[in-house]
Structures are given as C-alpha cells and as structure tokens.
C-alpha cells in the first residue's frame, strides 16, 4: 500500500466516525455506550496527535483552524461532559431528540469538508499517476453510506416536523401561529441540510443513488407546495414510499461499505506494523483511526473548503 493510500485510508476512517455521529439523530430505544466512548476518544486523537489530519489542518492555516474549531465544537456539543444532546446516565445513554437540527448543522459540514480533502488527494494522485484505485473505491463506498444515512435521518426529521407543522396549523384554525412559524424555521433548516448533502456529492452517479435522491426532493417539493401530488396519492403514500426507498438503499450500501472497508483497514494495519506503528482494530468504530500513518509527511497544503491541493 502506497503512502497516499495510507493517508486516504485514515481520513476515510475518520469520516466514518463523523458519519456515525448521525446515529444520535435517529429515534432508537438504546444507544451503545461503548461506541459512544470510542468515538468520543477517536475524534480528538486525530486532532491532538501527529496524524495526517493534524498535518493537513496545520498546513491549511486559516481554513485548517476553522475546520479544527468546527470539529472541537461538534465534539463538545455532542460528546462533551456538558453536552445536553447526549448524556451518559446510569441506565444508558440519553439522547435529546429535540436537538436533532443541531446535530445536522454541526456534523454535515465537517463530513463534507473531510470528503473534499479526500477528493483533493485522490485527484492529485491520479494526475501524478499514483495507483490509489482501492482507496478511491473505499472512499466511494463510505460516501454512498454517508449520504444514505444523512438522507435517512434528515427525511425522518422532516416528516416529523411536517406533521407537527400541520397539527399546529389545525390547532389555530388553519392560520399561522408562533408555534407553526417556529416549526417552519426548523423545516427550512432540515431542507438546507438536504441541499448540503445533494450539492456536495462529487462522486456518486449510479442510478440507485440518484433515483433515491430524486424521490427525496420530489417529497420536499410536495411538502412545500412546489409540486402537485400524483393523482390518487396523498402525503402518507409519498412519505411511506420515500422512506422505504431510502431504507432499502441504506440496507444495500451498508454491507457493501463494510465488505470494502474492513479488508482495506486490515491491510493498512499490516502496513502500519511493518512501518513500526500500530492501528488498534479493523472496524471503524473500534479503530484508533490514524495511528498507523501518524508519521506520514504530507507535502503542500490542502484547502479544506475545496479539497484541492495547493501548489507550494
């Protein structure tokens, strides 16, 4: 495995950890304390140790400082000891589902910036004739799962808010109220998150992904009155069909991601051992993401906003 592939692997691993933070935007009966603690530690390890991400951030100056601040702020908000979103109680983790939008506003931009970095490295390597085909495939697999999970959590939140909004209007005899306006503001934030996921996609063109995305934005247009419902259909029909399609998509891409990612990380761990470093574990939830490549030197500067390698 070449040096660039090692760096890409550590960044994809970190992206997966950031992506998994979206779990707390899902309504679940139980959340794993172990997974929470592993993410809690791994997110800061990448910033505090001499990892590829740490080097990229350091070399990227002002943009790097902004990204680091965003990551640390997100960590404090969700994983910090004073977090009001996720609390570790005696009976398990307690998640405040009323703060889902804060999760979206913090997690989505970080993942998009990290993916921009990865695409910058991939594009630069391809121009130089460096073989990063396997690393590119792993990144695309992670992107498929990330965008599927992001759409799933966002659409679930949108459906809940849409129901709350209509209920608030009914309670006020069909007129706007302070409550409906507050909910409407949240709906706009969720739609903004959906657009963030769509416009930042740089690599996914397969029909399964695109048709799922098309259905999601048809649903948004139905809800916002920009598109008429199909004849004989109601909102319940369209909501159910869209959620089922997203669910089927995620069920397909999740095992595909693991089948690609796990062997790649095993190979990365083996390479790290040869180099005198150690990556603990081969599952993205259990790994210490970039320990195996912490001594890799990255030449030049990557702009976190564009993901492009700047010339020295």
N, C-alpha and C positions, 0 to 999 in steps of 0.2 A: 504494500500500500504506500503510495507516494505521500509526500508531505502535505500537499494541498488537499488531498482526500481526507487525511487525518484531521486537518483543521475544519473542513466542511462537516465531517462526522461529529465533531464536538459541538459545533454550532447547531446542527440539526437536532442533536440530543437535547440541547438547551431549549430550542424551540418547542420540542415535545413537552418539556416540563412546563413551560409557559402555557402551552395549549391546554395541558391537563388542569390548569387552574380554572378553566371554564367549567369544570365539574361542579363548582360551587354555585353556578348559575342554573343547575339542574335541580328540580324538586325530587329529592331522594329521602328515604326513611333513615338511611345510615351512610356515613362517610368514614373512610378508613383513616384512623389516627396515624398509622404508620406511613401511609402515602403522604399525608399532610406534613409530617415531620421530615420526611426525606426531601420533599420539595422545598420546605422551609429552609433547610440547610443548603441544598444544592444551588438554589438561586443566588445566594450570597457568595458561595465558594467561587463561582465563576467570576465574580467581580473583585473579590479580595485576594485571590491567588494569581500567580503569573500564568494565566490561561490565554488561549488565543483571543477570546472575547475581551479579556482585560487589556491585551495589547492593542486590539483594534480600537477600543474605546480611547485608550491613551493616545494613539496616533491620530485619532479623528478630532482631537482638540475640542472646540465648542460643541460640535454636533455629538461627539462622544460623551461630553459632560452632560448634555441634555438627555441622552439615552440612559446613561447611568443613573441620573436622578429619577427618570421615569421608572426604572426598574426598582430602585430602592423605595420609591414612594409606593409603588404597587405592592412590594413586599411588606412594608409597614401596614398598609391598608388591609391586606388580606391575611398575611402570615405573622404580623407583629403581635407582641404580647398585649397591646392595647387595641387590637382590631375589634370592631363591632360587627364585622361581617362574618368571621369565623371565630368561634370561641371554643376552647378546649374545656369541657366540663367533665364531671365525674362519670356521667352516663354516656360520654362520647362527644363528638364534635357537634356544635350547634351552629347552623348557618342561617343568617338573616336574609330571607328571600326577598325582602322589600328593597334590598340594596343591589339587586342584580345589575342595574344600569351602571353602577359604579365599577362593578367587575368588568363589564364590557368596555367602558371608557378607559380603563387602565390596561387591560390585557391585550385588546386587539391592536392598538398602535405599536406595542412592544413587539408582538409577534411579526407584524408587517415590516418593521424596521429590521428585525433579525433576518427575515427572509430576503429582504433587499440586499443585506450583506452577503448572504449565501449566493444569491444570483450574481452579485458582482464578482465573487471569487470564481464561480463556475464560468461566467462569460470570459473573464480574464484568462483562465486556464485553457479554455477552448481556443482562444485566439493564439495562445502560445504553443498549442499542440500537445498539452499535457493531458494524459488519459485520466479523466475523472468521471467516466461513464457510470460506474457503480455508485459513486457518491451522488451524482446527479439523480439517479433512479431512486435512491433513498430519500433525497430531498423532495422529489415529486410525490412520493408515497406519503410523506409527512404532510405535504401541502393538501393532498386530497382529504386526509383525515381531519386536519385542522379546519379546513373550510367547511367540511361536512358538520363537524361538531359546533363550529361557530354559527352556522346557519340553523342547526337544530336548536341551540339554546336561545338564539335571537328570535326565531319564529315562535317558539313556545312562549317567550316573554311577550311578544307582540299579540298573540292570540289572547293571552290573559288580560292584557291591557285593553284590547279591543272590546272584550266582554265587559270589563269594568267601566269603560267609557260609555257604552250603550246603556248600561244599568244606571249610571249617574244621570244620563240624559232622561231616561224614563222616569226616574225619581223626581226630576224637575220639570215634568210635563213636556218633555221634548226640547227644552231650552238649555242653553249652555249655563253652567254654574261654575263656581270656584273649583269644585271637585272635578268636573269634566275637563276644565281647562288645565288643571294640574296633570291629569291623566294624559291629555292630548300632548302636553310637553314631553312626557315620558315616551309616548308613542313616537314622536319625532326623533328622540334620541336613539331609540331602537332602530328606526329606519335609517338613521345616519350610520349606525353600526353595520347594518346590512349592506349599505352602499360602500362602506370601507372595505368589507370583505370582497365585494364584487370588483371594485375598480383596481384593487391591488393585486388581483390574480394575474400573474405573468406567465404561467406555465401550463395551466390546465385547459385543454381544448377538447377533451374527449366528450362524447355525446352524453354519457351518463351524468357527468358533472354539469354540463351546460344546460341540459334539459331540466335537471333539478333546480338549477339557478333560475331558469326561465319561469318555472312554475312558482317559485318563491316570489318573484317580482310581479307576476300576474296577481298573486294573492294580495300583495301590497297595493296594487292598483285597484283591485276590487274594494279593499277596505277604505281606501282614500277617495273613492268615487271617480277615479280616473279611467276605469274600465267597467263596462257593464258585466254583470254576472251572466254566464251562459244560460240560455233558455232551459227552464226546468231544473236549474240548480239553485241552491241557496248558500249562504255563507258557511253553514255547517258542513255541507258537502265539500266545498272547496278547501276548507280548513283541514278536514279529515284526510282528503286526498293528498294535500301538500305535505302534511306531517308524516303520512305513511310513506311518501316517496323519499323524503329526507331520511327517515329511519331505515328504509331499505338501502339507500346509498351508503349510510354510515356502516351498516352491518356488512356491506361488501368491502369497503375500503379499510376498515379497521384490521381484519386479519391479514389483508394484503400488505398493510404497513408493517405489521409485526413480522411477517414472513420475510420481508426485505430488510427491516431494520435490525432485528436481533442478530442474524449472521454477520451483518456488516459490523456491528459493535463488538461481536466476538473477535472478528479479525482485527479490529482496531485495538482491542485489549491485548491480543497476542503481539501485535506490533509494538505496543507500548512496553510490554515486558522485555522485548528484545532491546528496546531503547533504554531500559533501566528504570522505567516508570510503571505505574500500576493504575488501571481503571478498575474500580470495585464494582463487579456485576455487569451483566449484559442486558438487563432490562432497563428501559429508560426511566422507570420510576425508582429504580434502586441504584442506578449508577451514580458515581461521583463524576459528573459529565466530562470534564476536560483534563483530568489529572494525567492521562496518558499522553497528552500532547502539550503539556504546560511549558515545555522548553522550546517549542517551535517558534522560530523567528518569522515574523510577517513583515515583508518589505513594503514600503509605501503606505498609503492612507486610504481607508475606505470611508466614503461618505455614508453614514447611516440612513440618510434620507433617500438617497438614490440607489445605494448599493453598488455604486461604481467605484473601481479602483482609481484613485487619483495618481497622476504621474508625479514622480519625485522631482 
